[in-house]
Amino acid sequence: MVQAGLGWEVPDRVRSGVEFHWFHVPATGSLAVAVLSNEPVWYVGHFERGRMRECDGPECELCARGVGSQLRYVLCVADLTTRQVGVIEVGSGVAGLIKQWSVGLGYLRGMCLEVAKCSRSKHSRMEVELIHERPPGWVMSTEPLNVRLVLERTWDRIRGGA
């Protein structure tokens, strides 16, 4: 089915399928976000040439070359300052902490977090703090991105497919 329409205004459901933002934690300062996902999406990947790439399973070329694999978790979030919607990827340690908080609070969607790096290096460990405040009213009415679709489109771009 072709997706097309007249005018300048593209429906949000179409826009979120083709335009998406990956949040990167700044080397200095922090990023305050509200979680829009009801649950994370996890994947197994390899860090190669400065980015995470999906693991292709038993026939994975990166596994065969001995490139270590990692479990990663991706959440849709909104920047609490700009209201920009995007996705953020975290490792198992940070994901475990977010899971623990979500169990204690009884919810993940609407949880507010402050994310920072532990040093100025862009490859340094990510740290996360729970913001002990209710999210602004606009957060719960903001539609999350389809995180699985964002991952698929990102990997297609990496492979040169789009």
C-alpha positions as CSV (number, residue, x, y, z in Angstrom):
1,M,0.0,0.0,0.0
2,V,1.4,3.4,-1.0
3,Q,1.4,6.0,1.7
4,A,0.8,9.4,0.2
5,G,-1.3,12.5,0.8
6,L,-1.9,16.1,-0.1
7,G,-0.5,19.1,1.7
8,W,2.3,19.9,4.0
9,E,1.0,18.1,7.1
10,V,2.0,14.5,7.4
11,P,0.1,12.4,9.9
12,D,2.2,11.6,13.0
13,R,1.8,7.8,12.4
14,V,3.4,8.2,9.0
15,R,6.1,10.6,10.2
16,S,7.2,8.4,13.1
17,G,7.6,5.5,10.7
18,V,10.1,7.3,8.5
19,E,11.7,10.0,10.7
20,F,13.1,9.1,14.1
21,H,15.8,10.4,16.4
22,W,18.4,8.4,18.3
23,F,19.3,10.2,21.5
24,H,23.0,10.3,22.4
25,V,24.0,11.2,25.9
26,P,26.3,14.3,25.8
27,A,29.9,13.9,27.0
28,T,29.2,16.8,29.4
29,G,25.9,17.6,31.0
30,S,23.0,15.2,31.0
31,L,19.8,14.4,29.2
32,A,16.4,14.5,31.0
33,V,13.8,12.2,29.4
34,A,10.4,10.7,30.0
35,V,9.9,7.1,28.9
36,L,7.1,6.6,26.4
37,S,7.5,2.9,25.9
38,N,5.3,0.4,27.8
39,E,8.2,-2.1,27.6
40,P,11.7,-2.1,26.2
41,V,12.8,-3.9,23.0
42,W,16.0,-5.9,23.5
43,Y,18.4,-7.2,20.9
44,V,21.8,-8.9,20.7
45,G,24.4,-6.8,18.8
46,H,28.1,-6.2,18.2
47,F,30.0,-2.9,18.6
48,E,31.9,-2.5,15.3
49,R,33.2,0.6,13.6
50,G,31.8,2.9,16.2
51,R,28.2,1.7,16.2
52,M,26.1,-1.2,17.3
53,R,25.1,-3.7,14.7
54,E,22.6,-6.5,14.9
55,C,23.8,-10.0,15.5
56,D,22.7,-12.3,12.7
57,G,22.6,-15.4,14.9
58,P,24.3,-18.7,14.1
59,E,25.6,-17.5,10.7
60,C,26.8,-14.1,12.0
61,E,29.9,-12.9,10.3
62,L,30.8,-10.7,13.3
63,C,30.5,-13.7,15.7
64,A,32.7,-15.7,13.3
65,R,35.4,-13.0,13.4
66,G,35.3,-13.0,17.2
67,V,33.6,-9.6,17.7
68,G,32.0,-9.8,21.1
69,S,28.2,-9.6,21.5
70,Q,26.2,-7.5,23.9
71,L,22.6,-7.4,25.0
72,R,21.1,-4.0,24.4
73,Y,17.7,-2.5,25.4
74,V,16.0,0.3,23.4
75,L,13.2,2.6,24.8
76,C,11.2,5.3,23.2
77,V,11.6,8.5,25.2
78,A,10.8,12.2,25.0
79,D,13.2,15.0,25.9
80,L,11.7,16.8,28.8
81,T,13.0,20.2,27.7
82,T,12.4,20.1,23.9
83,R,9.6,17.5,23.8
84,Q,11.5,15.8,20.9
85,V,10.5,12.1,20.7
86,G,13.2,9.5,19.9
87,V,14.8,6.3,21.1
88,I,17.7,5.6,23.5
89,E,19.7,2.5,23.8
90,V,21.1,1.2,27.1
91,G,23.2,-1.8,28.2
92,S,22.2,-4.5,30.6
93,G,23.3,-2.7,33.8
94,V,21.3,0.5,33.1
95,A,18.3,-1.6,31.9
96,G,18.4,-3.6,35.1
97,L,18.2,-0.4,37.2
98,I,15.3,1.0,35.1
99,K,13.5,-2.3,35.4
100,Q,14.0,-2.2,39.2
101,W,12.6,1.3,39.4
102,S,9.6,0.4,37.1
103,V,8.7,-2.5,39.3
104,G,8.9,-0.4,42.4
105,L,6.8,2.4,40.9
106,G,4.4,0.1,39.1
107,Y,4.9,1.7,35.7
108,L,7.6,2.3,33.0
109,R,5.7,4.6,30.7
110,G,5.9,8.1,32.2
111,M,9.0,7.4,34.3
112,C,11.4,10.4,34.1
113,L,15.1,9.8,34.0
114,E,18.3,11.8,33.9
115,V,21.0,10.2,31.8
116,A,24.7,11.2,31.8
117,K,28.1,9.8,31.0
118,C,30.5,9.1,33.8
119,S,33.4,10.8,32.0
120,R,34.0,13.1,29.0
121,S,34.6,10.2,26.6
122,K,31.7,9.4,24.3
123,H,32.4,5.7,24.9
124,S,32.3,6.0,28.7
125,R,29.8,4.2,30.9
126,M,26.2,5.6,31.0
127,E,24.7,6.5,34.3
128,V,21.1,7.0,35.0
129,E,19.1,8.6,37.9
130,L,15.4,8.4,38.6
131,I,13.7,11.8,38.6
132,H,11.3,11.6,41.5
133,E,8.6,13.8,39.9
134,R,5.5,13.1,38.0
135,P,5.9,13.6,34.3
136,P,4.5,16.7,32.7
137,G,0.9,16.3,31.4
138,W,1.9,16.2,27.7
139,V,4.0,13.1,28.2
140,M,1.2,10.6,28.6
141,S,-0.6,12.0,25.5
142,T,2.5,11.7,23.4
143,E,2.5,8.6,21.1
144,P,5.6,6.4,21.3
145,L,7.5,5.4,18.2
146,N,7.4,1.7,17.1
147,V,10.9,0.8,18.5
148,R,11.1,-2.5,16.5
149,L,10.5,-0.5,13.3
150,V,13.1,2.1,14.3
151,L,15.6,-0.7,14.8
152,E,14.8,-2.4,11.5
153,R,15.0,0.8,9.6
154,T,18.3,1.7,11.3
155,W,19.8,-1.6,10.4
156,D,18.6,-1.3,6.8
157,R,20.4,2.0,6.6
158,I,23.6,0.5,8.0
159,R,23.4,-2.3,5.4
160,G,22.8,0.3,2.7
161,G,19.3,-0.8,2.1
162,A,17.7,2.6,2.6
